[in-house]
């Protein structure tokens, strides 16, 4: 049986993998087995942290809204404000409200006064 030389195939497979790991440090960017392990770990982390980022931003927006509502002295907390917002059918999500509260406080005062005026 004839000898099969597969060095070029293995080399192309390894260089394909090593392009992904070029930013890693030490043996994690040089050794094939370590590159594969670190690559899998990086993919798992990126998948997990995409969901975590959404949670973190929602927490940030809620914290900002609560701080602005309490600083204004409107007379209610974040939870009561969101509850009254939905009661009055003013459908604004927390991201937009947080941006309005930071950039344009007078507009946020108008929204909060509208909520207080129509409080049931």
Secondary structure as a PSIPRED ss2 file (coil, helix, strand):
# PSIPRED VFORMAT (PSIPRED V4.0)

   1 X C   1.000  0.000  0.000
   2 X C   1.000  0.000  0.000
   3 X C   1.000  0.000  0.000
   4 X C   1.000  0.000  0.000
   5 X C   1.000  0.000  0.000
   6 X C   1.000  0.000  0.000
   7 X H   0.000  1.000  0.000
   8 X H   0.000  1.000  0.000
   9 X H   0.000  1.000  0.000
  10 X H   0.000  1.000  0.000
  11 X H   0.000  1.000  0.000
  12 X H   0.000  1.000  0.000
  13 X H   0.000  1.000  0.000
  14 X H   0.000  1.000  0.000
  15 X H   0.000  1.000  0.000
  16 X H   0.000  1.000  0.000
  17 X H   0.000  1.000  0.000
  18 X H   0.000  1.000  0.000
  19 X H   0.000  1.000  0.000
  20 X H   0.000  1.000  0.000
  21 X C   1.000  0.000  0.000
  22 X C   1.000  0.000  0.000
  23 X C   1.000  0.000  0.000
  24 X C   1.000  0.000  0.000
  25 X C   1.000  0.000  0.000
  26 X H   0.000  1.000  0.000
  27 X H   0.000  1.000  0.000
  28 X H   0.000  1.000  0.000
  29 X H   0.000  1.000  0.000
  30 X C   1.000  0.000  0.000
  31 X C   1.000  0.000  0.000
  32 X H   0.000  1.000  0.000
  33 X H   0.000  1.000  0.000
  34 X H   0.000  1.000  0.000
  35 X H   0.000  1.000  0.000
  36 X H   0.000  1.000  0.000
  37 X H   0.000  1.000  0.000
  38 X H   0.000  1.000  0.000
  39 X H   0.000  1.000  0.000
  40 X H   0.000  1.000  0.000
  41 X H   0.000  1.000  0.000
  42 X H   0.000  1.000  0.000
  43 X H   0.000  1.000  0.000
  44 X H   0.000  1.000  0.000
  45 X H   0.000  1.000  0.000
  46 X H   0.000  1.000  0.000
  47 X H   0.000  1.000  0.000
  48 X H   0.000  1.000  0.000
  49 X H   0.000  1.000  0.000
  50 X H   0.000  1.000  0.000
  51 X H   0.000  1.000  0.000
  52 X H   0.000  1.000  0.000
  53 X H   0.000  1.000  0.000
  54 X H   0.000  1.000  0.000
  55 X H   0.000  1.000  0.000
  56 X H   0.000  1.000  0.000
  57 X H   0.000  1.000  0.000
  58 X H   0.000  1.000  0.000
  59 X H   0.000  1.000  0.000
  60 X H   0.000  1.000  0.000
  61 X H   0.000  1.000  0.000
  62 X H   0.000  1.000  0.000
  63 X H   0.000  1.000  0.000
  64 X H   0.000  1.000  0.000
  65 X H   0.000  1.000  0.000
  66 X H   0.000  1.000  0.000
  67 X H   0.000  1.000  0.000
  68 X H   0.000  1.000  0.000
  69 X H   0.000  1.000  0.000
  70 X H   0.000  1.000  0.000
  71 X H   0.000  1.000  0.000
  72 X H   0.000  1.000  0.000
  73 X C   1.000  0.000  0.000
  74 X C   1.000  0.000  0.000
  75 X C   1.000  0.000  0.000
  76 X C   1.000  0.000  0.000
  77 X C   1.000  0.000  0.000
  78 X H   0.000  1.000  0.000
  79 X H   0.000  1.000  0.000
  80 X H   0.000  1.000  0.000
  81 X H   0.000  1.000  0.000
  82 X H   0.000  1.000  0.000
  83 X H   0.000  1.000  0.000
  84 X H   0.000  1.000  0.000
  85 X H   0.000  1.000  0.000
  86 X H   0.000  1.000  0.000
  87 X H   0.000  1.000  0.000
  88 X C   1.000  0.000  0.000
  89 X C   1.000  0.000  0.000
  90 X C   1.000  0.000  0.000
  91 X C   1.000  0.000  0.000
  92 X C   1.000  0.000  0.000
  93 X C   1.000  0.000  0.000
  94 X H   0.000  1.000  0.000
  95 X H   0.000  1.000  0.000
  96 X H   0.000  1.000  0.000
  97 X H   0.000  1.000  0.000
  98 X H   0.000  1.000  0.000
  99 X H   0.000  1.000  0.000
 100 X H   0.000  1.000  0.000
 101 X H   0.000  1.000  0.000
 102 X H   0.000  1.000  0.000
 103 X H   0.000  1.000  0.000
 104 X C   1.000  0.000  0.000
 105 X H   0.000  1.000  0.000
 106 X H   0.000  1.000  0.000
 107 X H   0.000  1.000  0.000
 108 X H   0.000  1.000  0.000
 109 X H   0.000  1.000  0.000
 110 X H   0.000  1.000  0.000
 111 X H   0.000  1.000  0.000
 112 X H   0.000  1.000  0.000
 113 X H   0.000  1.000  0.000
 114 X H   0.000  1.000  0.000
 115 X H   0.000  1.000  0.000
 116 X H   0.000  1.000  0.000
 117 X H   0.000  1.000  0.000
 118 X C   1.000  0.000  0.000
 119 X C   1.000  0.000  0.000
 120 X C   1.000  0.000  0.000
